Amino acid sequence: MRRARLCEIQVTLAITRQATACQIPLPCPAYMRVGKCYTVNGMPREERPVNERLDPALVDAFAGVFLNARDYYAEQLEDGSYVARKSFIAQADLEQHLRGQRTLGAYALDSQNQARWLCFDGDEDGSWVQLKTLALALASQGQPTYLERSRRGGHLWLFFDTPLPGRLVRRFGRGFLGQSDLNLVKEIYPRQDKLQTGPGSLVRLPLGVHKKSMRRYGFVMLDEQPLAPTIRDQLALMATPETIAGAFVRQYVATLPEAPPPYEPRPLRVLFAGDGEQLSDRIKRAVFVPEFVSQYVDLDGRGRGLCPFHDDHRESFAVSREHNFWSCFAQCGEKPHGGSVIHFWQKMRRDVYGLDGNFVPTITELAQILRLEH
């Protein structure tokens, strides 16, 4: 039944896309999408409650497109941050997201470090225009893209016909960014080539309500008209998006300059770990902060890089080799804005991986990473 329903949906989508291509006089393919919150009679239609019954086949297909993993997920809190849920994401969870009752996040990599999609994130002034420019660059090579508005900017989504290695996907995204000479779009999801600890980076699952702005951001076409008039209709379209062939990704990446070899976890050099100390003191003494942090942040020769704890485009993050600590000059998010390796890992667990950032689980995990007895 579900397969028959999806076949019916695909036929409807083909007719819709053909009609759309005829109705919009734009010099680009009909699959190029833009997202924006729009209004009907002064009320954003996308923000209206979704009270109708949702087609289970559509919801399941939508999940198959966006969710790289089903055995864990993230949920957005009222302040816009996320908390990890270590449980299977059920049909009911997805329906609550689409109805605006909860807001879920989609992790970018699966347990095998594969990705079904790539997402460019632009938050600075002017980044929305650059996302459109990037979409046009991809369209010029016949590749479909979908743009979606977010609270402070937008997302450009690319979907693949088969899961691809995270490292390959990131090289593909970075390559297009570099060749398009765009300086305001710097965030690429997945943000890691492979998982180190925790489930990795995530993006808010589309078509839900952003908990901080309490607004729903849907997809529209390049002329800023809605992709479809209701959330139900947008769900139908995004359940079967047009995809980019993995062969095209590999061929494109093969034309790029050779990349350095991927990072492989290794035991960090131990500076000192004396007996009789508290575990936290042993951890601080055992870690050279610049070396540890460089596994998660790309640092330049000055020890500067983009802060992993906020949307940083000015290299606000720095490490001190002399004093063995890190700091963020932008004073992002909750305190601390710098400190020891323990403070760094607390924020990584909480802000990046959506895990418990309290002291005890943090030092317990660090002791395991550093292979210290406790």
Phi and psi in degrees as a GROMACS rama.xvg file:
@    title "Ramachandran Plot"
@    xaxis  label "Phi"
@    yaxis  label "Psi"
@TYPE xy
-66.8901  -38.4151  ARG-2
-64.6765  -41.9601  ARG-3
-62.909  -39.7462  ALA-4
-64.1139  -41.3893  ARG-5
-66.6779  -36.7231  LEU-6
-62.2086  -41.4155  CYS-7
-62.3573  -41.566  GLU-8
-62.4921  -43.5126  ILE-9
-63.0786  -38.7861  GLN-10
-63.2301  -43.5822  VAL-11
-61.6043  -41.351  THR-12
-64.4307  -39.1668  LEU-13
-62.1142  -41.9456  ALA-14
-66.2131  -42.308  ILE-15
-61.9065  -45.3551  THR-16
-65.1876  -37.762  ARG-17
-65.7395  -41.9691  GLN-18
-64.8116  -40.9214  ALA-19
-60.7776  -41.2346  THR-20
-62.8402  -32.6768  ALA-21
-78.1362  -29.0396  CYS-22
-84.5754  -21.0245  GLN-23
-112.511  106.457  ILE-24
-79.1866  72.359  PRO-25
-120.821  144.177  LEU-26
-78.7956  56.3631  PRO-27
-159.53  161.8  CYS-28
-63.9433  157.26  PRO-29
-69.2048  -19.5608  ALA-30
-78.417  -5.50044  TYR-31
-76.6052  119.435  MET-32
-117.305  150.087  ARG-33
-131.664  143.822  VAL-34
-110.201  140.183  GLY-35
-160.781  148.877  LYS-36
-81.8673  120.322  CYS-37
-117.837  168.618  TYR-38
-121.34  152.199  THR-39
-133.249  118.94  VAL-40
53.6028  38.0261  ASN-41
82.4457  -6.39551  GLY-42
-116.756  126.863  MET-43
-60.6853  116.141  PRO-44
-62.6218  -34.3743  ARG-45
-64.5513  -20.9161  GLU-46
-89.9606  -5.38556  GLU-47
-68.6327  146.199  ARG-48
-59.6012  142.141  PRO-49
-93.0157  96.0682  VAL-50
-96.9565  -19.4914  ASN-51
-70.2567  158.164  GLU-52
-66.8639  133.325  ARG-53
-92.3381  136.896  LEU-54
-65.2304  117.546  ASP-55
-56.7936  -34.6064  PRO-56
-66.0612  -38.375  ALA-57
-66.3282  -44.8403  LEU-58
-61.6799  -42.441  VAL-59
-66.0063  -40.8773  ASP-60
-66.6837  -39.5451  ALA-61
-60.0541  -44.0843  PHE-62
-62.4186  -39.9909  ALA-63
-63.5583  -28.0387  GLY-64
-76.4187  -46.0432  VAL-65
-98.6115  -25.0753  PHE-66
-96.0565  114.276  LEU-67
-79.3866  -15.7877  ASN-68
-144.094  144.178  ALA-69
-113.722  -10.0226  ARG-70
-90.6814  0.38264  ASP-71
-158.779  157.391  TYR-72
-157.103  176.461  TYR-73
-119.553  151.712  ALA-74
-126.848  134.353  GLU-75
-81.2459  138.69  GLN-76
-96.1197  175.617  LEU-77
-65.0836  -26.1583  GLU-78
-86.2245  4.0684  ASP-79
92.9481  -9.55611  GLY-80
-80.8119  172.888  SER-81
-124.905  152.135  TYR-82
-126.796  138.501  VAL-83
-76.3856  140  ALA-84
-115.985  109.738  ARG-85
-87.8095  66.6315  LYS-86
-152.457  162.247  SER-87
-66.3605  134.763  PHE-88
-84.9943  114.306  ILE-89
-92.4291  168.558  ALA-90
-56.3203  -39.4006  GLN-91
-64.2647  -36.7852  ALA-92
-62.814  -44.0841  ASP-93
-66.1941  -40.0058  LEU-94
-64.9073  -38.9464  GLU-95
-63.0935  -37.501  GLN-96
-62.608  -48.7613  HIS-97
-68.0924  -26.2777  LEU-98
-84.8913  -4.80834  ARG-99
85.0667  9.59227  GLY-100
-82.46  -30.1038  GLN-101
-139.476  163.17  ARG-102
-128.416  121.259  THR-103
-107.231  158.179  LEU-104
-116.56  146.927  GLY-105
-107.185  121.491  ALA-106
-73.7496  145.389  TYR-107
-84.5372  -20.0668  ALA-108
-124.854  147.984  LEU-109
-91.3019  -175.978  ASP-110
-67.6916  -15.6126  SER-111
-100.301  14.4508  GLN-112
62.3928  34.7562  ASN-113
-107.811  151.418  GLN-114
-128.231  139.573  ALA-115
-92.3972  -15.2293  ARG-116
-149.238  164.793  TRP-117
-126.371  139.634  LEU-118
-130.588  121.241  CYS-119
-89.3529  134.483  PHE-120
-119.851  122.92  ASP-121
-121.015  124.068  GLY-122
-120.347  -14.9914  ASP-123
-82.0604  160.345  GLU-124
-58.2222  130.363  ASP-125
93.2766  -11.97  GLY-126
-70.9765  -27.9819  SER-127
-62.3627  -42.5784  TRP-128
-62.9316  -39.9546  VAL-129
-69.2975  -32.7848  GLN-130
-63.4791  -39.0886  LEU-131
-65.0534  -40.5133  LYS-132
-60.707  -42.1851  THR-133
-64.9467  -39.5541  LEU-134
-62.0764  -41.095  ALA-135
-66.2088  -36.5738  LEU-136
-62.7155  -41.3279  ALA-137
-70.625  -37.9226  LEU-138
-64.1384  -32.548  ALA-139
-63.0607  -19.7328  SER-140
-105.6  16.0802  GLN-141
76.1231  23.3274  GLY-142
-107.074  129.293  GLN-143
-77.45  142.401  PRO-144
-138.717  158.086  THR-145
-132.446  122.881  TYR-146
-102.579  142.009  LEU-147
-137.56  132.038  GLU-148
-70.9774  147.548  ARG-149
-125.476  -174.729  SER-150
-61.5356  -38.0908  ARG-151
-119.069  1.8601  ARG-152
-175.426  -116.877  GLY-153
-165.267  171.838  GLY-154
-124.317  144.56  HIS-155
-116.173  116.466  LEU-156
-101.713  136.415  TRP-157
-125.515  131.476  LEU-158
-113.901  143.611  PHE-159
-108.975  151.879  PHE-160
-75.8827  -12.3599  ASP-161
-152.821  148.97  THR-162
-58.5317  138.804  PRO-163
-124.046  153.771  LEU-164
-59.0726  139.401  PRO-165
-56.5434  -39.3443  GLY-166
-62.5173  -42.0146  ARG-167
-64.7604  -44.0021  LEU-168
-62.1136  -42.6693  VAL-169
-68.0618  -38.6673  ARG-170
-63.2194  -39.8344  ARG-171
-61.0099  -48.3775  PHE-172
-64.5875  -44.6332  GLY-173
-64.6562  -35.6296  ARG-174
-62.7723  -45.9897  GLY-175
-66.8136  -39.0196  PHE-176
-60.4812  -46.431  LEU-177
-64.711  -42.7932  GLY-178
-74.0523  -21.5369  GLN-179
-86.9956  -5.898  SER-180
54.4773  50.6277  ASP-181
-106.256  128.452  LEU-182
-111.13  -1.35391  ASN-183
-107.003  -12.1983  LEU-184
-105.359  102.827  VAL-185
-119.445  -17.0803  LYS-186
-90.597  127.809  GLU-187
-124.611  129.14  ILE-188
-113.844  127.478  TYR-189
-70.6517  148.96  PRO-190
-90.6182  -6.19461  ARG-191
-125.047  148.798  GLN-192
-69.0749  -35.9384  ASP-193
-152.791  158.236  LYS-194
-73.1235  137.361  LEU-195
-105.548  -62.0721  GLN-196
-138.3  145.86  THR-197
74.8099  -178.385  GLY-198
-82.8755  -4.95957  PRO-199
91.039  -158.779  GLY-200
-85.1188  160.157  SER-201
-143.443  161.899  LEU-202
-128.889  144.03  VAL-203
-57.5588  129.817  ARG-204
-63.6936  127.442  LEU-205
-60.4179  163.148  PRO-206
72.1257  6.90023  LEU-207
-99.1884  -175.238  GLY-208
-100.713  124.756  VAL-209
-69.8145  122.974  HIS-210
-67.0187  -26.2503  LYS-211
-80.7173  -41.3703  LYS-212
-93.4416  -16.0938  SER-213
57.0391  36.2221  MET-214
-124.88  153.854  ARG-215
-105.574  131.225  ARG-216
-114.98  111.513  TYR-217
-102.566  -173.985  GLY-218
-96.8763  142.589  PHE-219
-137.316  174.533  VAL-220
-88.6649  176.829  MET-221
-61.8358  -23.8756  LEU-222
-87.9389  15.621  ASP-223
72.1145  10.4118  GLU-224
-84.4473  151.114  GLN-225
-62.4747  143.139  PRO-226
-60.2619  -35.4994  LEU-227
-155.239  153.16  ALA-228
-73.2802  -18.6404  PRO-229
-134.236  162.989  THR-230
-61.9215  -38.2732  ILE-231
-58.2627  -44.4906  ARG-232
-69.3968  -38.0061  ASP-233
-65.6356  -37.0878  GLN-234
-59.9029  -41.5103  LEU-235
-62.4046  -40.8582  ALA-236
-69.0789  -43.2645  LEU-237
-79.9371  -7.88085  MET-238
-74.921  -19.4712  ALA-239
-138.183  64.5725  THR-240
-71.3128  157.667  PRO-241
-71.5731  145.616  GLU-242
-120.405  162.16  THR-243
-100.617  134.17  ILE-244
-71.2962  137.687  ALA-245
-58.7021  -31.9859  GLY-246
-62.9758  -38.039  ALA-247
-65.1509  -42.0769  PHE-248
-59.6709  -48.0182  VAL-249
-64.9417  -40.1509  ARG-250
-64.6524  -40.6562  GLN-251
-66.5495  -45.97  TYR-252
-62.2313  -32.3459  VAL-253
-64.0788  -20.7944  ALA-254
-86.6134  -9.12917  THR-255
-83.3047  156.971  LEU-256
-57.6442  148.63  PRO-257
-61.2792  134.384  GLU-258
-89.8773  155.446  ALA-259
-64.5739  156.601  PRO-260
-62.1225  150.701  PRO-261
-65.7813  150.666  PRO-262
-68.3633  134.972  TYR-263
-116.65  126.817  GLU-264
-56.4023  142.906  PRO-265
-149.659  157.506  ARG-266
-63.028  132.747  PRO-267
-76.4734  149.27  LEU-268
-67.6004  133.559  ARG-269
-89.6591  120.884  VAL-270
-78.6508  -45.0007  LEU-271
-172.058  136.13  PHE-272
-145.891  80.7105  ALA-273
-76.897  155.364  GLY-274
-72.7839  153.694  ASP-275
82.7614  2.70766  GLY-276
-91.8488  161.546  GLU-277
-64.9003  149.8  GLN-278
-58.5863  -40.5636  LEU-279
-62.2768  -39.5176  SER-280
-67.2407  -38.6342  ASP-281
-63.242  -40.3904  ARG-282
-63.0285  -46.8733  ILE-283
-60.4023  -38.9859  LYS-284
-75.5722  -24.9634  ARG-285
-83.2608  -11.5962  ALA-286
-116.327  132.517  VAL-287
-93.4026  105.538  PHE-288
-53.4633  -47.2665  VAL-289
-56.9967  -37.8793  PRO-290
-70.0458  -42.2708  GLU-291
-65.9992  -48.4989  PHE-292
-63.8529  -33.7968  VAL-293
-63.8741  -14.2414  SER-294
-73.4858  -18.2898  GLN-295
-123.091  -14.9073  TYR-296
-131.753  131.203  VAL-297
-74.9194  110.332  ASP-298
-104.331  142.191  LEU-299
-88.5482  -172.95  ASP-300
-63.5189  -20.9134  GLY-301
-87.9819  -3.33382  ARG-302
80.8777  23.3602  GLY-303
-107.018  151.387  ARG-304
-167.54  178.482  GLY-305
-77.2336  129.175  LEU-306
-66.0563  130.357  CYS-307
-77.9439  -4.43065  PRO-308
-102.45  -2.15708  PHE-309
-155.541  170.046  HIS-310
-74.5696  85.4727  ASP-311
-99.0567  130.751  ASP-312
-126.239  10.4157  HIS-313
-126.466  17.3049  ARG-314
52.1831  58.86  GLU-315
-80.8159  -11.7253  SER-316
-92.6963  139.865  PHE-317
-149.26  153.184  ALA-318
-121.723  149.908  VAL-319
-110.872  117.564  SER-320
-71.5431  -33.4805  ARG-321
-70.1922  -44.0209  GLU-322
-103.854  -3.67916  HIS-323
59.3161  51.4185  ASN-324
-145.844  173.86  PHE-325
-124.54  163.04  TRP-326
-157.453  156.761  SER-327
-120.45  116.072  CYS-328
-67.886  -21.7589  PHE-329
-81.4581  -6.67261  ALA-330
50.6659  55.321  GLN-331
-74.5003  148.535  CYS-332
54.306  -151.759  GLY-333
-76.6739  155.36  GLU-334
-67.2387  154.134  LYS-335
-84.214  158.21  PRO-336
-101.154  14.8348  HIS-337
171.944  176.811  GLY-338
139.163  -146.294  GLY-339
-83.0986  -179.916  SER-340
-63.1259  -29.781  VAL-341
-66.0863  -44.7041  ILE-342
-61.1162  -41.0177  HIS-343
-61.6159  -45.9027  PHE-344
-72.22  -30.0407  TRP-345
-59.8923  -45.7852  GLN-346
-70.7642  -35.6025  LYS-347
-61.4864  -45.9661  MET-348
-62.9459  -45.429  ARG-349
-77.1229  -50.2149  ARG-350
-88.644  -29.153  ASP-351
-100.828  -46.0243  VAL-352
-97.3963  -8.76849  TYR-353
69.2505  29.6127  GLY-354
-105.473  178.168  LEU-355
-68.5635  118.095  ASP-356
-96.9603  14.3021  GLY-357
-68.737  166.256  ASN-358
-62.8231  -49.6507  PHE-359
-63.377  -51.8994  VAL-360
-63.5579  -28.166  PRO-361
-67.9433  -50.1346  THR-362
-71.8465  -27.4148  ILE-363
-63.8296  -45.4983  THR-364
-68.346  -40.8361  GLU-365
-60.036  -40.9596  LEU-366
-61.2567  -36.8977  ALA-367
-69.7802  -40.977  GLN-368
-62.1147  -42.5634  ILE-369
-84.9898  -6.04515  LEU-370
60.3712  44.3973  ARG-371
-98.9252  139.486  LEU-372
-75.9191  144.522  GLU-373
